[in-house]
Amino acid sequence: MRHRTARGILLAIRPDKLAHSNFHAVQYFVIALQLTVALGILNVWMLRPSKATPYRGGDAKNLREEFAAYGLPFWFMCVVGVLKVGLAIALIAAIWIHRVAQPAAIGLGLLMLGAFVMHLKVKDPIKKALPSIAVLAMCAAIALFSRRVQSEYRQTQVGIQGEIEQRRDRLRQRILDFDPDSHGYQHHQRKSGRRRASHPRLA
C-alpha cells in the first residue's frame, strides 16, 4: 500500500522521473538477458565443444557427435557454430549499439527453435531440450523489450538535443545582449537608462 502511495505521489509530482526510472529498469533487464544468452552460447561453442554434458542430443559426448545424432553433416555444424558465435558477439555489442539487439535475438531464437526441433526428432527427454527452450524464451524477451529500449533511447536523445539547442539559443541571446553593435545590447542599454532615471540613487 505504501509503495503504491509513494508511486502515485511521484507520478503526480514528476511523471518524467518515474518513466525515466522504469526505462533504466527495463534497460538493465535486457542487458542482463543479453549477457546471459551471449556468454552461455560462447561457453558451449568456444570453451566446451568437446565436453560431455547432460543436454547433448542422443548419446553424443561432444558437439560433432550431437550433430551426427541429428543426421546433420559436419559442414552444417560449422555454419551453425559461426552463426551462433557471431550472433552472441552481436548481442554483447548491442549493449552499446542498441539497434543490433533485436535482429541478433531473433536470429539466435530461430537457431534455438531449430535445436529444440532436433531434440524432438531424436526423441530426447524434455530435460535435454530445456537449455534450448530457456534461451529461446530469453531471445524472445530481448527482441520484445529491446524495441522499447531503442525507442526510449531515441526519445532521450531527441530531448537532450532539444535541451542543447535551448541552451545554445540562451547563450546566443546573452552574447547579443552585451554586443555593443547588436540591437539587443542597445535595447538593454535603454532599459538600464530608464531604470536609472526612475531610481536616482542608481544614476
N, C-alpha and C positions, 0 to 999 in steps of 0.2 A: 504494500500500500504506500509506504514511504517512498519507494523507488518510483512508483507511478506519479506520485505528487511532485517529487523533485523533477521528474522528466517533464511534467506539464508546466511547471514554473519556468524551467529552462527553455522550453519550446515557446512559451509566451514572451519571455524576455529576449532571447537570442535564438530564433529558429535556425539561422545560418550556422550558429555554433554547433547545434545538435546534429545538423545534416553533415557538417564537416567531420564530427566525431564518428558518425556512422560510416562515412566514406572511408576513413582510416581503418576502422574495424574490418570492413569488407576487403580492403586492400591487403591488410596483413594476413587475413584468412586465405586469400587467393595465393599470396606469396608462399605461405606455408604449404599449401597443396602443390604448388609448382615444384618446390624443393623436394617434397616427399616423393612425388612421381619421378622427377628427373633423377634424383640420387638412387632411387630404387631400380630404375632401368639401367643406369650406368653400373650399378653394383652387379646386376645379373649378367650384363653383356661384356663388361670390361674386367671385372675382378673375379667373377665366379662362373665363367662359361664352361669350365671343365669339371666343376664340382657337383656332386650329387646333392639333390635337395628333395624333400618330400613332395614337391609340387611339379616335378618333371612328368611329362606325359608318358603314359605306358610304363614300361620298365626301364626307361632311359636313365643313364647316370650322368650325362652331360648334354649340352645343347645340340651337338651334332646327332647324337643318338635320339634325342627327342624329336628333331625334325624328321629323322628317318622313320620313327614310330608313327608319325603323322602321314608318311608316304610322300614327303616333300624332299626335293633334291638339295644338295649342298649349296649350289649357287643361290637357291631361293633363301636359304638361311642367311647367306652373306648379304643379300639385298635387304632382308628384314632387319638384320643387325645394323646396317648402315642407316636405314630409315629411323630405327628406334633411337640409336645413339645421337643422330643428328637432331631429331625432334626433342630429345631430352636436353641437349645443349641449348636448343632454341627456347625451351621453357625457362631455363636459367637466365638466358639473355633477356627474356620477356619481363624480368623484374625491372629492367631499365627501359626496354623498348616494348611498351605495352601492347602495341598492335600485333605483335608476334604471338601473344599468348593464345588467342582463340584458334587460329589455324593450326598451331602446334598441338594444342589439346585435342582438337578434332582429329588430326592425323593419328596421334597416339591412341585415341579412343577407338578408331577403326581397326587399328592393329590389335588392340586388346580384345575387341569383338571377334576378330579372326582367331586369336588364341583360344578364346572360350569355345568357339565352334569346333576347333581341333580337339579340345578335350572331350567334347560331346561325341565327336567322330570315333574316337578310340574307346569310348565308354568308360572314361575315368570317373572315379568317385567325385562328388561335388567338392570335396576338400581340396583336390588338386587344382580346381578351377577358381578357388577363392581369390588368389592374387590377381588374376586377370579381371575378375568381377570388381574387386576393390579399386584397381587402377582405372578401369572403365568408368566407375562412378565418380572418381576424383577428376578424371578428364572432363566428364560432363559438367561437373560443378565449376571447373576452371573456365570452360567455354562459356558457361552461362554468366558467371559473375565478372569475368574479365571484360565483357562487353560493357557492363555498368561502370567498372573502374575506368575504362578508356573514355567513356562518355563524361564521367565526372572530372577526369583529368583534363579533358579538352575545355570544359566549362571553367575549371580553375585557372587554366592558362589564359583564357579569354578575360576572366576577371582581373588577373594580375596585369595583363596588358592594358586593360582599361584604366586601372589604378595608376600605372606608369604614365599613361597619356595625360591623365588628370594632373598628376604632379608636375609633369613637364609643362603643361599649359599654365599652371600656377606660377612656376618658376619663370616662364617666359613673360608673364604679366608683371611679376615683380621687377624683372630686368627693365621692362618698358617703363614702369613707374619711375625708375631712377635714371633713365636715359635722358639727358638734357635735350636731345633733339627729337624726342618722341612726344606724341600727343598726350600719352598717359602721364608723362612727367609734368608737362605744362598744366594738365588738369589737377594733378596732385599739388603743384605749387599754388594754384588758385585757391584750392580748398584750404591749404595751410594758411594762406594770406587772410582768408575770410575768418578762419578760426582765431588768428592772432588779433584781427580787428575787433572781434566780438569779445575777446578776453585781453584787455590792455596789458595785464601783467605778463602775458606771453610775448608781447611786442618788444 
